[in-house]
Each structure stands twice: as C-alpha cells, then as structure tokens.
Amino acid sequence: MVNAIHPLEPGVWPELVPLVVRRTLAPREHFSPLGSVQTTVGLLESGRVRAYYTTADGKAYNKHFFTGPDLVGDYASLLTGRPVEVPQQALTPCVVWVVEHAAIVALEDRYPSLVQLQRRFAEGLYLLKEQRELEMATMNATQRYARLVEAHPGIEVDVPLYEIAAYLGITPTQLSRVRATRRKK
C-alpha cells in the first residue's frame, strides 16, 4: 500500500516493520480522541473512520470519511503538538497499522524516501481539503451526495445516514429526499 504512494528504499522496511503495531478499533472507538495530543500515524487497512467536530451546542459535523487503505491521525496535532480539535472515530470495525511519528522522523536522515512519502501524504490531505471546500461552495446536496457515494462505495451500507447527512451539511430528512430523488432517476 505504501509503495504505491511513494516507493521506499529497500533498507527502510527491516527497520520500520518492528516499530509498527496492528491495532483494531471497534465502532465508535476513537483513533484520535478530542483533547489528546497526536503522536502516532496510522495506516487504515480496513474499515471506515470519520474526522468530525462538534459545535458548542452539541451539533456534530463530519469533516472527512477515511476508508482503508488511508492514512489516519490528526495531522495538525501531530505537527503542532497541540491537542486534537478534530477527533477521528471508527464507524465500522477497523484495522489500523500504527507507528510513532517520532520513530519515522528518527529514520528520515538515513532514508530520504520517508520524507518524500510524508510529503505525498500531506499533498494528498491538501488536495482533499481543496476538493471538499470546492464541493461545499459549488455543489448542491444532491451533487455532493453523488460524489460521496462514488468516492466511497458501500458507504450507505456501512455508515448511518445521519453521519452521511452531517458530512453533506444537511439534515437527515433532507438526505432522505436526496436519496429518493436519485432512486427515481
């Protein structure tokens, strides 16, 4: 999975593999809990994770859905050392391969491909953010929903509809209408 994003030097794997731990997440379990400081990076092998925030009045908004294989962990907290403001929570049973970020940084001088890999991940996060902002500004809910189900096949089965509505920025009732309209076409 990793080499498809950016190839690593052959010597990286023997040093990196012993540092990686397999972790399972149950639905509703957090990978990046609110208020914690992120020190690890995870490669989501399977399952679905949401990144979300909650307003002062208790309303939750889903910022992003991660589907294996995908990188998980609050990148802002990882880079700044500040507490997580956008928690990440499993929506389905998940398998995540976890490594301490400091362990990766310690290998970077010997293996420049690790720096390049992290840059590719950061570029990917930027592009996702850019796409999301454009979708919210230029697409209606029906178009955003179509894009979501295209990008995340099976999400309607795996994720409660109220979570999908929270991602789209609409109410569950509005989502029901969007889905009914799509079925008629």
N, CA and C atoms as a LAMMPS dump frame, in Angstrom:
ITEM: TIMESTEP
0
ITEM: NUMBER OF ATOMS
555
ITEM: BOX BOUNDS ff ff ff
-5.0000000000000000e+02 5.0000000000000000e+02
-5.0000000000000000e+02 5.0000000000000000e+02
-5.0000000000000000e+02 5.0000000000000000e+02
ITEM: ATOMS id mol type element x y z
1 1 1 N 0.822 -1.201 0
2 1 2 C 0 0 0
3 1 3 C 0.861 1.258 0
4 2 1 N 1.862 1.286 0.863
5 2 2 C 2.701 2.471 0.998
6 2 3 C 3.512 2.7 -0.266
7 3 1 N 4.095 1.652 -0.818
8 3 2 C 4.929 1.807 -2.011
9 3 3 C 4.141 2.318 -3.213
10 4 1 N 2.831 2.125 -3.226
11 4 2 C 2.012 2.658 -4.314
12 4 3 C 1.948 4.183 -4.251
13 5 1 N 2.096 4.753 -3.054
14 5 2 C 2.058 6.204 -2.875
15 5 3 C 3.423 6.792 -3.201
16 6 1 N 4.458 6.19 -2.635
17 6 2 C 5.839 6.59 -2.932
18 6 3 C 6.765 5.429 -2.541
19 7 1 N 7.589 4.975 -3.474
20 7 2 C 8.466 3.838 -3.154
21 7 3 C 9.489 4.195 -2.076
22 8 1 N 9.74 3.235 -1.214
23 8 2 C 10.725 3.408 -0.148
24 8 3 C 11.986 2.601 -0.475
25 9 1 N 13.124 3.079 0.016
26 9 2 C 14.371 2.339 -0.168
27 9 3 C 14.242 0.962 0.467
28 10 1 N 14.936 -0.041 -0.107
29 10 2 C 14.829 -1.409 0.434
30 10 3 C 15.179 -1.526 1.922
31 11 1 N 16.108 -0.745 2.418
32 11 2 C 16.518 -0.848 3.819
33 11 3 C 15.526 -0.304 4.822
34 12 1 N 14.518 0.433 4.359
35 12 2 C 13.55 1.035 5.273
36 12 3 C 12.721 -0.026 5.979
37 13 1 N 12.219 -0.966 5.205
38 13 2 C 11.265 -1.93 5.761
39 13 3 C 11.805 -2.74 6.935
40 14 1 N 13.03 -3.27 6.873
41 14 2 C 13.517 -4.024 8.038
42 14 3 C 13.591 -3.195 9.326
43 15 1 N 13.784 -1.889 9.187
44 15 2 C 13.834 -1.037 10.38
45 15 3 C 12.449 -0.546 10.801
46 16 1 N 11.571 -0.381 9.831
47 16 2 C 10.256 0.177 10.12
48 16 3 C 9.269 -0.863 10.648
49 17 1 N 9.293 -2.046 10.083
50 17 2 C 8.307 -3.074 10.444
51 17 3 C 8.266 -3.367 11.947
52 18 1 N 9.404 -3.497 12.637
53 18 2 C 9.315 -3.771 14.083
54 18 3 C 8.68 -2.635 14.901
55 19 1 N 8.594 -1.448 14.321
56 19 2 C 8.032 -0.295 15.029
57 19 3 C 6.518 -0.179 14.863
58 20 1 N 5.981 -0.932 13.914
59 20 2 C 4.57 -0.827 13.574
60 20 3 C 3.754 -1.833 14.384
61 21 1 N 2.618 -1.377 14.906
62 21 2 C 1.75 -2.21 15.729
63 21 3 C 0.37 -2.281 15.066
64 22 1 N -0.171 -3.486 15.019
65 22 2 C -1.525 -3.666 14.491
66 22 3 C -2.519 -3.339 15.604
67 23 1 N -3.47 -2.482 15.282
68 23 2 C -4.487 -2.085 16.262
69 23 3 C -5.864 -2.259 15.633
70 24 1 N -6.788 -2.779 16.411
71 24 2 C -8.161 -2.864 15.933
72 24 3 C -8.985 -1.817 16.673
73 25 1 N -9.947 -1.255 15.951
74 25 2 C -10.866 -0.284 16.54
75 25 3 C -12.278 -0.813 16.401
76 26 1 N -13.026 -0.737 17.464
77 26 2 C -14.448 -1.083 17.43
78 26 3 C -15.226 0.141 16.956
79 27 1 N -16.419 -0.062 16.414
80 27 2 C -17.226 1.094 16.05
81 27 3 C -17.395 2.045 17.237
82 28 1 N -17.246 3.328 16.963
83 28 2 C -17.339 4.44 17.924
84 28 3 C -16.064 4.632 18.758
85 29 1 N -15.083 3.762 18.59
86 29 2 C -13.802 3.947 19.292
87 29 3 C -12.981 5.004 18.559
88 30 1 N -12.305 5.842 19.321
89 30 2 C -11.517 6.922 18.729
90 30 3 C -10.086 6.482 18.444
91 31 1 N -9.605 6.879 17.272
92 31 2 C -8.177 6.77 16.983
93 31 3 C -7.479 8.04 17.454
94 32 1 N -8.134 9.174 17.262
95 32 2 C -7.613 10.477 17.693
96 32 3 C -8.667 11.132 18.582
97 33 1 N -8.605 10.887 19.898
98 33 2 C -9.626 11.457 20.791
99 33 3 C -9.489 12.976 20.943
100 34 1 N -10.608 13.641 21.098
101 34 2 C -10.629 15.079 21.336
102 34 3 C -9.771 15.41 22.563
103 35 1 N -8.908 16.418 22.427
104 35 2 C -8.105 16.88 23.555
105 35 3 C -6.807 16.138 23.78
106 36 1 N -6.619 14.989 23.121
107 36 2 C -5.347 14.278 23.245
108 36 3 C -4.338 14.923 22.297
109 37 1 N -3.074 14.608 22.472
110 37 2 C -2.044 15.076 21.548
111 37 3 C -1.645 13.887 20.68
112 38 1 N -1.739 14.072 19.374
113 38 2 C -1.445 13.005 18.42
114 38 3 C 0.061 12.784 18.338
115 39 1 N 0.495 11.567 18.584
116 39 2 C 1.918 11.232 18.452
117 39 3 C 2.136 10.095 17.457
118 40 1 N 1.047 9.486 17.012
119 40 2 C 1.139 8.352 16.108
120 40 3 C 0.491 8.659 14.766
121 41 1 N 0.884 7.864 13.796
122 41 2 C 0.272 7.89 12.476
123 41 3 C -0.251 6.487 12.245
124 42 1 N -1.409 6.395 11.604
125 42 2 C -1.973 5.079 11.333
126 42 3 C -2.265 4.897 9.856
127 43 1 N -2.045 3.701 9.388
128 43 2 C -2.462 3.327 8.044
129 43 3 C -3.685 2.443 8.206
130 44 1 N -4.817 2.978 7.818
131 44 2 C -6.091 2.268 7.929
132 44 3 C -6.121 1.193 6.855
133 45 1 N -6.056 -0.063 7.287
134 45 2 C -6.086 -1.184 6.345
135 45 3 C -7.511 -1.457 5.892
136 46 1 N -8.426 -1.466 6.856
137 46 2 C -9.819 -1.757 6.532
138 46 3 C -10.724 -1.024 7.507
139 47 1 N -11.946 -0.776 7.037
140 47 2 C -12.923 -0.088 7.86
141 47 3 C -13.106 1.356 7.434
142 48 1 N -13.941 2.047 8.195
143 48 2 C -14.245 3.451 7.918
144 48 3 C -14.098 4.269 9.202
145 49 1 N -13.464 5.428 9.058
146 49 2 C -13.221 6.349 10.168
147 49 3 C -13.738 7.716 9.745
148 50 1 N -14.297 8.444 10.691
149 50 2 C -14.718 9.809 10.404
150 50 3 C -13.844 10.787 11.175
151 51 1 N -13.575 11.949 10.568
152 51 2 C -12.99 13.098 11.254
153 51 3 C -14.137 14.074 11.415
154 52 1 N -14.359 14.558 12.63
155 52 2 C -15.54 15.378 12.887
156 52 3 C -15.239 16.452 13.922
157 53 1 N -16.133 17.392 14.009
158 53 2 C -16.073 18.372 15.092
159 53 3 C -17.486 18.605 15.601
160 54 1 N -17.567 19.062 16.817
161 54 2 C -18.851 19.304 17.462
162 54 3 C -18.926 20.769 17.868
163 55 1 N -20.05 21.397 17.554
164 55 2 C -20.23 22.808 17.902
165 55 3 C -20.535 22.939 19.394
166 56 1 N -20.515 24.163 19.876
167 56 2 C -20.8 24.431 21.288
168 56 3 C -22.189 23.954 21.686
169 57 1 N -23.124 23.948 20.732
170 57 2 C -24.484 23.49 21.053
171 57 3 C -24.659 21.983 20.853
172 58 1 N -23.548 21.281 20.604
173 58 2 C -23.597 19.82 20.552
174 58 3 C -23.875 19.213 19.185
175 59 1 N -23.925 20.02 18.144
176 59 2 C -24.186 19.502 16.802
177 59 3 C -22.875 19.034 16.162
178 60 1 N -22.883 17.803 15.659
179 60 2 C -21.673 17.229 15.063
180 60 3 C -21.684 17.419 13.551
181 61 1 N -20.51 17.721 13.013
182 61 2 C -20.3 17.829 11.571
183 61 3 C -19.142 16.913 11.191
184 62 1 N -19.338 16.123 10.171
185 62 2 C -18.275 15.247 9.696
186 62 3 C -17.457 15.971 8.646
187 63 1 N -16.184 16.083 8.914
188 63 2 C -15.273 16.79 8.019
189 63 3 C -14.789 15.879 6.902
190 64 1 N -14.533 14.616 7.24
191 64 2 C -13.972 13.692 6.249
192 64 3 C -14.268 12.252 6.657
193 65 1 N -14.429 11.395 5.653
194 65 2 C -14.501 9.953 5.862
195 65 3 C -13.228 9.326 5.31
196 66 1 N -12.598 8.475 6.099
197 66 2 C -11.429 7.72 5.665
198 66 3 C -11.874 6.281 5.43
199 67 1 N -11.423 5.708 4.346
200 67 2 C -11.732 4.324 4.011
201 67 3 C -10.423 3.625 3.709
202 68 1 N -10.211 2.462 4.308
203 68 2 C -8.973 1.736 4.077
204 68 3 C -8.753 1.401 2.61
205 69 1 N -7.534 1.495 2.095
206 69 2 C -6.328 1.976 2.781
207 69 3 C -6.244 3.503 2.752
208 70 1 N -6.011 4.083 3.899
209 70 2 C -5.932 5.534 4.025
210 70 3 C -5.098 5.858 5.263
211 71 1 N -4.527 7.04 5.285
212 71 2 C -3.752 7.491 6.43
213 71 3 C -4.687 8.143 7.432
214 72 1 N -4.573 7.792 8.71
215 72 2 C -5.392 8.397 9.759
216 72 3 C -4.51 8.967 10.857
217 73 1 N -5.086 9.889 11.591
218 73 2 C -4.382 10.583 12.656
219 73 3 C -4.553 12.078 12.437
220 74 1 N -4.669 12.837 13.497
221 74 2 C -4.859 14.279 13.374
222 74 3 C -3.521 14.93 13.033
223 75 1 N -3.387 15.297 11.773
224 75 2 C -2.119 15.819 11.256
225 75 3 C -1.759 17.152 11.908
226 76 1 N -2.758 18.008 12.142
227 76 2 C -2.491 19.305 12.774
228 76 3 C -1.909 19.114 14.168
229 77 1 N -2.487 18.218 14.944
230 77 2 C -1.971 17.948 16.289
231 77 3 C -0.572 17.339 16.215
232 78 1 N -0.379 16.446 15.274
233 78 2 C 0.921 15.792 15.101
234 78 3 C 2.018 16.819 14.814
235 79 1 N 1.719 17.79 13.973
236 79 2 C 2.722 18.781 13.58
237 79 3 C 2.954 19.85 14.645
238 80 1 N 1.882 20.231 15.357
239 80 2 C 1.991 21.36 16.291
240 80 3 C 2.177 20.943 17.742
241 81 1 N 1.816 19.714 18.075
242 81 2 C 1.861 19.29 19.47
243 81 3 C 0.675 19.794 20.273
244 82 1 N -0.273 20.448 19.617
245 82 2 C -1.481 20.93 20.302
246 82 3 C -2.506 19.805 20.386
247 83 1 N -3.453 19.923 21.305
248 83 2 C -4.485 18.894 21.428
249 83 3 C -5.35 18.768 20.166
250 84 1 N -5.839 17.584 19.963
251 84 2 C -6.716 17.278 18.834
252 84 3 C -7.996 18.095 18.956
253 85 1 N -8.35 18.794 17.878
254 85 2 C -9.601 19.551 17.824
255 85 3 C -10.614 18.888 16.901
256 86 1 N -10.135 18.034 16.012
257 86 2 C -11 17.317 15.079
258 86 3 C -10.756 15.821 15.309
259 87 1 N -11.517 15.232 16.236
260 87 2 C -11.292 13.827 16.576
261 87 3 C -11.557 12.904 15.384
262 88 1 N -10.962 11.721 15.447
263 88 2 C -11.194 10.692 14.436
264 88 3 C -11.723 9.452 15.148
265 89 1 N -12.846 8.947 14.63
266 89 2 C -13.58 7.878 15.295
267 89 3 C -13.969 6.809 14.279
268 90 1 N -13.799 5.544 14.678
269 90 2 C -14.207 4.429 13.828
270 90 3 C -15.724 4.406 13.699
271 91 1 N -16.188 4.178 12.485
272 91 2 C -17.619 3.997 12.247
273 91 3 C -17.963 2.532 12.048
274 92 1 N -16.951 1.747 11.697
275 92 2 C -17.091 0.307 11.497
276 92 3 C -15.9 -0.353 12.182
277 93 1 N -15.885 -1.675 12.301
278 93 2 C -14.665 -2.318 12.793
279 93 3 C -13.499 -1.965 11.861
280 94 1 N -12.364 -1.621 12.444
281 94 2 C -11.21 -1.165 11.665
282 94 3 C -9.948 -1.911 12.063
283 95 1 N -9.057 -2.033 11.107
284 95 2 C -7.69 -2.483 11.354
285 95 3 C -6.78 -1.337 10.947
286 96 1 N -5.924 -0.896 11.887
287 96 2 C -5.02 0.224 11.657
288 96 3 C -3.604 -0.221 12.038
289 97 1 N -2.66 0.058 11.162
290 97 2 C -1.245 -0.188 11.447
291 97 3 C -0.661 1.12 11.952
292 98 1 N -0.183 1.123 13.207
293 98 2 C 0.169 2.35 13.913
294 98 3 C 1.669 2.396 14.19
295 99 1 N 2.237 3.601 14.015
296 99 2 C 3.651 3.821 14.322
297 99 3 C 3.798 5.205 14.96
298 100 1 N 4.71 5.302 15.887
299 100 2 C 5.011 6.601 16.498
300 100 3 C 5.67 7.493 15.443
301 101 1 N 5.168 8.702 15.325
302 101 2 C 5.72 9.626 14.336
303 101 3 C 7.198 9.905 14.609
304 102 1 N 7.568 10.015 15.858
305 102 2 C 8.969 10.268 16.218
306 102 3 C 9.889 9.16 15.698
307 103 1 N 9.393 7.937 15.652
308 103 2 C 10.191 6.821 15.128
309 103 3 C 10.452 6.987 13.633
310 104 1 N 9.457 7.494 12.925
311 104 2 C 9.642 7.751 11.488
312 104 3 C 10.646 8.886 11.292
313 105 1 N 10.488 9.951 12.064
314 105 2 C 11.394 11.1 11.965
315 105 3 C 12.837 10.662 12.244
316 106 1 N 13.036 9.763 13.192
317 106 2 C 14.383 9.298 13.529
318 106 3 C 15.047 8.553 12.367
319 107 1 N 14.253 8.02 11.452
320 107 2 C 14.8 7.288 10.301
321 107 3 C 14.984 8.168 9.064
322 108 1 N 14.48 9.379 9.092
323 108 2 C 14.471 10.222 7.897
324 108 3 C 15.849 10.569 7.357
325 109 1 N 16.833 10.802 8.219
326 109 2 C 18.169 11.164 7.73
327 109 3 C 18.778 10.042 6.888
328 110 1 N 18.536 8.811 7.301
329 110 2 C 19.092 7.655 6.556
330 110 3 C 18.237 7.28 5.354
331 111 1 N 16.94 7.61 5.423
332 111 2 C 16.019 7.192 4.363
333 111 3 C 15.181 8.381 3.89
334 112 1 N 15.723 9.15 2.941
335 112 2 C 15.002 10.329 2.44
336 112 3 C 13.632 10.005 1.838
337 113 1 N 13.416 8.784 1.418
338 113 2 C 12.112 8.44 0.838
339 113 3 C 10.995 8.566 1.884
340 114 1 N 11.331 8.462 3.173
341 114 2 C 10.319 8.659 4.216
342 114 3 C 9.826 10.108 4.238
343 115 1 N 10.752 11.049 3.997
344 115 2 C 10.37 12.463 3.927
345 115 3 C 9.471 12.676 2.71
346 116 1 N 9.859 12.074 1.593
347 116 2 C 9.069 12.206 0.37
348 116 3 C 7.694 11.566 0.538
349 117 1 N 7.617 10.433 1.236
350 117 2 C 6.334 9.777 1.487
351 117 3 C 5.427 10.679 2.327
352 118 1 N 5.996 11.272 3.376
353 118 2 C 5.196 12.169 4.213
354 118 3 C 4.735 13.389 3.427
355 119 1 N 5.586 13.871 2.535
356 119 2 C 5.181 14.991 1.689
357 119 3 C 4.01 14.591 0.794
358 120 1 N 4.06 13.39 0.24
359 120 2 C 2.956 12.906 -0.601
360 120 3 C 1.659 12.809 0.193
361 121 1 N 1.753 12.307 1.424
362 121 2 C 0.562 12.25 2.28
363 121 3 C 0.025 13.659 2.548
364 122 1 N 0.916 14.605 2.861
365 122 2 C 0.492 15.979 3.131
366 122 3 C -0.144 16.596 1.891
367 123 1 N 0.432 16.342 0.732
368 123 2 C -0.142 16.848 -0.514
369 123 3 C -1.538 16.257 -0.728
370 124 1 N -1.678 14.984 -0.439
371 124 2 C -2.984 14.328 -0.572
372 124 3 C -4.021 14.948 0.351
373 125 1 N -3.622 15.238 1.59
374 125 2 C -4.542 15.882 2.534
375 125 3 C -4.949 17.27 2.041
376 126 1 N -3.978 17.999 1.512
377 126 2 C -4.283 19.327 0.974
378 126 3 C -5.286 19.232 -0.173
379 127 1 N -5.062 18.296 -1.083
380 127 2 C -5.956 18.15 -2.23
381 127 3 C -7.369 17.745 -1.793
382 128 1 N -7.466 16.875 -0.796
383 128 2 C -8.784 16.511 -0.265
384 128 3 C -9.49 17.723 0.336
385 129 1 N -8.752 18.515 1.081
386 129 2 C -9.325 19.721 1.697
387 129 3 C -9.801 20.688 0.62
388 130 1 N -8.987 20.871 -0.395
389 130 2 C -9.349 21.766 -1.501
390 130 3 C -10.616 21.275 -2.205
391 131 1 N -10.674 19.981 -2.469
392 131 2 C -11.841 19.403 -3.128
393 131 3 C -13.092 19.576 -2.277
394 132 1 N -12.968 19.314 -0.994
395 132 2 C -14.107 19.429 -0.078
396 132 3 C -14.633 20.861 -0.043
397 133 1 N -13.73 21.836 0.046
398 133 2 C -14.146 23.233 0.076
399 133 3 C -14.865 23.618 -1.222
400 134 1 N -14.343 23.157 -2.351
401 134 2 C -14.994 23.444 -3.629
402 134 3 C -16.371 22.793 -3.712
403 135 1 N -16.478 21.561 -3.251
404 135 2 C -17.773 20.873 -3.261
405 135 3 C -18.798 21.633 -2.431
406 136 1 N -18.4 22.056 -1.245
407 136 2 C -19.341 22.763 -0.363
408 136 3 C -19.754 24.113 -0.958
409 137 1 N -18.846 24.754 -1.696
410 137 2 C -19.138 26.08 -2.24
411 137 3 C -19.859 26.035 -3.586
412 138 1 N -19.647 24.968 -4.363
413 138 2 C -20.143 24.99 -5.739
414 138 3 C -21.164 23.907 -6.071
415 139 1 N -21.372 22.945 -5.196
416 139 2 C -22.293 21.85 -5.497
417 139 3 C -23.483 21.874 -4.554
418 140 1 N -24.614 21.408 -5.06
419 140 2 C -25.769 21.262 -4.182
420 140 3 C -25.668 19.908 -3.465
421 141 1 N -26.575 19.656 -2.553
422 141 2 C -26.513 18.434 -1.733
423 141 3 C -26.597 17.169 -2.584
424 142 1 N -27.397 17.192 -3.624
425 142 2 C -27.528 16.016 -4.489
426 142 3 C -26.205 15.715 -5.178
427 143 1 N -25.53 16.736 -5.665
428 143 2 C -24.24 16.555 -6.326
429 143 3 C -23.173 16.09 -5.337
430 144 1 N -23.188 16.67 -4.127
431 144 2 C -22.2 16.255 -3.11
432 144 3 C -22.427 14.8 -2.707
433 145 1 N -23.686 14.403 -2.588
434 145 2 C -24.014 13.023 -2.233
435 145 3 C -23.531 12.067 -3.33
436 146 1 N -23.784 12.421 -4.581
437 146 2 C -23.333 11.575 -5.694
438 146 3 C -21.815 11.422 -5.669
439 147 1 N -21.118 12.497 -5.403
440 147 2 C -19.651 12.455 -5.34
441 147 3 C -19.197 11.561 -4.182
442 148 1 N -19.868 11.679 -3.043
443 148 2 C -19.508 10.872 -1.873
444 148 3 C -19.671 9.377 -2.138
445 149 1 N -20.816 8.966 -2.666
446 149 2 C -21.046 7.528 -2.876
447 149 3 C -20.157 6.982 -3.991
448 150 1 N -19.752 7.845 -4.911
449 150 2 C -18.803 7.427 -5.952
450 150 3 C -17.409 7.225 -5.355
451 151 1 N -17.002 8.139 -4.492
452 151 2 C -15.666 8.074 -3.884
453 151 3 C -15.568 7.01 -2.797
454 152 1 N -16.693 6.671 -2.168
455 152 2 C -16.704 5.715 -1.056
456 152 3 C -17.77 4.646 -1.293
457 153 1 N -17.515 3.719 -2.219
458 153 2 C -18.522 2.684 -2.492
459 153 3 C -18.928 1.941 -1.218
460 154 1 N -20.222 1.711 -1.076
461 154 2 C -20.741 0.977 0.077
462 154 3 C -20.942 1.802 1.325
463 155 1 N -20.67 3.087 1.254
464 155 2 C -20.778 3.917 2.464
465 155 3 C -22.204 3.941 3.006
466 156 1 N -23.192 3.84 2.113
467 156 2 C -24.589 3.862 2.551
468 156 3 C -24.94 2.645 3.405
469 157 1 N -24.216 1.567 3.199
470 157 2 C -24.446 0.337 3.959
471 157 3 C -23.691 0.386 5.291
472 158 1 N -22.463 0.917 5.248
473 158 2 C -21.572 0.884 6.409
474 158 3 C -21.792 1.997 7.423
475 159 1 N -22.284 3.133 6.965
476 159 2 C -22.319 4.333 7.801
477 159 3 C -23.773 4.776 7.986
478 160 1 N -24.175 5.07 9.223
479 160 2 C -25.551 5.562 9.44
480 160 3 C -25.822 6.81 8.598
481 161 1 N -27.042 6.905 8.118
482 161 2 C -27.397 8.018 7.235
483 161 3 C -27.26 9.373 7.923
484 162 1 N -27.472 9.436 9.236
485 162 2 C -27.311 10.723 9.91
486 162 3 C -25.855 11.186 9.877
487 163 1 N -24.903 10.233 9.821
488 163 2 C -23.478 10.599 9.696
489 163 3 C -23.195 11.13 8.295
490 164 1 N -23.819 10.522 7.287
491 164 2 C -23.654 10.998 5.914
492 164 3 C -24.258 12.395 5.784
493 165 1 N -25.439 12.603 6.367
494 165 2 C -26.069 13.925 6.339
495 165 3 C -25.164 14.963 7.001
496 166 1 N -24.542 14.597 8.114
497 166 2 C -23.638 15.522 8.815
498 166 3 C -22.425 15.861 7.955
499 167 1 N -21.992 14.947 7.126
500 167 2 C -20.89 15.214 6.21
501 167 3 C -21.325 16.171 5.097
502 168 1 N -22.526 15.956 4.593
503 168 2 C -23.028 16.765 3.48
504 168 3 C -23.481 18.157 3.908
505 169 1 N -23.641 18.36 5.217
506 169 2 C -24.09 19.653 5.724
507 169 3 C -25.588 19.834 5.593
508 170 1 N -26.319 18.718 5.655
509 170 2 C -27.777 18.764 5.555
510 170 3 C -28.378 17.934 6.678
511 171 1 N -29.684 18.002 6.828
512 171 2 C -30.361 17.214 7.859
513 171 3 C -30.632 15.807 7.329
514 172 1 N -30.865 14.846 8.208
515 172 2 C -31.242 13.505 7.746
516 172 3 C -32.503 13.505 6.877
517 173 1 N -33.442 14.382 7.17
518 173 2 C -34.65 14.483 6.351
519 173 3 C -34.304 14.937 4.933
520 174 1 N -33.439 15.931 4.828
521 174 2 C -33.006 16.392 3.505
522 174 3 C -32.277 15.274 2.756
523 175 1 N -31.469 14.5 3.48
524 175 2 C -30.773 13.387 2.838
525 175 3 C -31.763 12.362 2.311
526 176 1 N -32.819 12.087 3.052
527 176 2 C -33.846 11.154 2.583
528 176 3 C -34.445 11.632 1.273
529 177 1 N -34.672 12.92 1.169
530 177 2 C -35.219 13.483 -0.074
531 177 3 C -34.218 13.343 -1.219
532 178 1 N -32.96 13.608 -0.953
533 178 2 C -31.914 13.478 -1.976
534 178 3 C -31.856 12.038 -2.47
535 179 1 N -31.89 11.1 -1.548
536 179 2 C -31.815 9.687 -1.921
537 179 3 C -33.053 9.252 -2.71
538 180 1 N -34.211 9.745 -2.312
539 180 2 C -35.45 9.398 -3.023
540 180 3 C -35.405 9.944 -4.452
541 181 1 N -34.909 11.133 -4.612
542 181 2 C -34.789 11.733 -5.94
543 181 3 C -33.834 10.927 -6.814
544 182 1 N -32.734 10.506 -6.246
545 182 2 C -31.751 9.693 -7.008
546 182 3 C -32.341 8.346 -7.413
547 183 1 N -33.148 7.743 -6.56
548 183 2 C -33.744 6.436 -6.879
549 183 3 C -34.722 6.544 -8.046
550 184 1 N -35.383 7.698 -8.158
551 184 2 C -36.372 7.888 -9.23
552 184 3 C -35.724 8.018 -10.597
553 185 1 N -34.461 8.421 -10.621
554 185 2 C -33.768 8.643 -11.903
555 185 3 C -33.306 7.352 -12.53
